[in-house]
Structure formats: structure tokens, C-alpha cells
Amino acid sequence: MHIKFRPVGYLILTAIMAVILTCPLTARADSTAEWYNKGTNLLRAGRYQEAINCFDRALEIDPKYVKAWNTKGAALSGLGRYQEAMDCYDRVLEIDTKYAPAWCNKGLVTRRMGRYQEAIKYYDRALEINPKYTHAWNGKGYALASMGRYQEAINCFDRALEIDPKYARAWANKGWVLNKMGMTPIEVLECYEKALAKNPKHVPDWSKDKTPLAETPEYKQVKRAVDGR
């Protein structure tokens, strides 16, 4: 058997070329993730414009980075720039029509704009893709409640809580709707207390000024009624 040996110089050149070809791809992946993670942390801190700048940097590197488009939309929504947020979610869905978080976020934005029936359609689309998507069940319930369809809203919150019994937002929203339905203060308070047990700092969807649940007039009212004060 004839074995063909390669010159040492050839082998070194091959190794160098392999490094050159792979390093840019690795750096590209690392930098998109780094910008995305930095933007996500800024978003959680409420520093929306800084978050947007980070997502834009990630998208300059990878224009099809769906998570960056989706989370940029959330930051824009936080600034009240709803149409720009919707444009981001539409970009996501051009890339991946089955990306449920984008459908859910379209529901959130249209709900905030008071377009409740449209929001429900978007939530339903998210739930077709992922029937266990608790955020979509909760959002749909809130949209239904905003239209006065209280029992349907309760059904949605219950579905969310079947999937995740520790979902504070659904417990708070269920209590809020039960209160609107004229249920007893003890039934309402039970839901609020379960929300607070899961997250003592929870800020409910219906708190327009971002007041934590335990400090809202709604909570204090039912607490006084149950305590007999």
C-alpha cells in the first residue's frame, strides 16, 4: 500500500485556513448572543431605548435573528411605540410563521390599543401553535374581560392556571374579573392572595400606574371587606 505524505508546510497552512474560516462564524454567533442578552437585561430594567440599540446591533449581524426582532418589539411596546412594535413582530412572522411569542405579542399590542377582538384573534393563533402557552391564555382572558365577556375570561385564566398553578398574573386577573362579576370579597381575595403568594411584588395588568397588587385600591377594598373593617 502506498502512503502519500503531505509536506509539513502544507499541513500547517491547512490548519491556519481552518481557523480563519471558523473563527468569524464563532465570533458572529457570540456577538449576536452577547448583544441580545445585554438588550434583554436592559429591557427587564425598563431601559427600553438602550435595549433597542442592543437588539439593533444584533440584527445588523444577523437580520433573521427572530428573538432579537421579537424582543425589540417588546421594548418598543414598552415605550408606547405600538406600530413600530407590530412591524417587528411582522418581521418575525415573515421569517417564521409559527413563532408563537410574536403572535402573542401582537395580541398584547392590539389589546393595549383597545382593539380587543383583533387581539383575541392573535392570541388564538398563538394557542393553535402552542395550546399550553399560558401568556396567550392570560392575554386572551384579559381582552375578553375588557369586552365585558367575564365568564369567557375566567375560563381562559383557569386554563392558564391548569397549566401553571403558580402563574401570579392569571390569579390576579381572575380575582379582578370575579370582583367585576360581583362575587364575594372572600372569593376575590383568595385569588389575590394566591397571586401574592407566588409573587409578592406582582404588578397586575389592570394597574395603569404600575402599582403593586398589595397596594392597589382593588386589593385593599376586598381585604377590608373580608377583615370586617
Buried (B, 14 or more C-beta within 10 A) or exposed (E): EEEEEEEEEEEEEEEEEEEEEEEEEEEEEEBBBEBBEBBBEBBEEEBBEBBBBBBEBBBEBBEEBBBBBBBBBBBBBBEEBBEBBBBBBEBBBEEEEEBBBBBBBBBBBBBBBEBBEBBBBBBEBBBEBBEEBBBBBBBBBBBBBBEEBBEBBBBBBBBBBEBBEEBBBBBBBBBBBBBBBEBEBEBBBBBBBBBBEBBEEBBBBBBEEEBBBBEBEBBEBBBEBBEEE
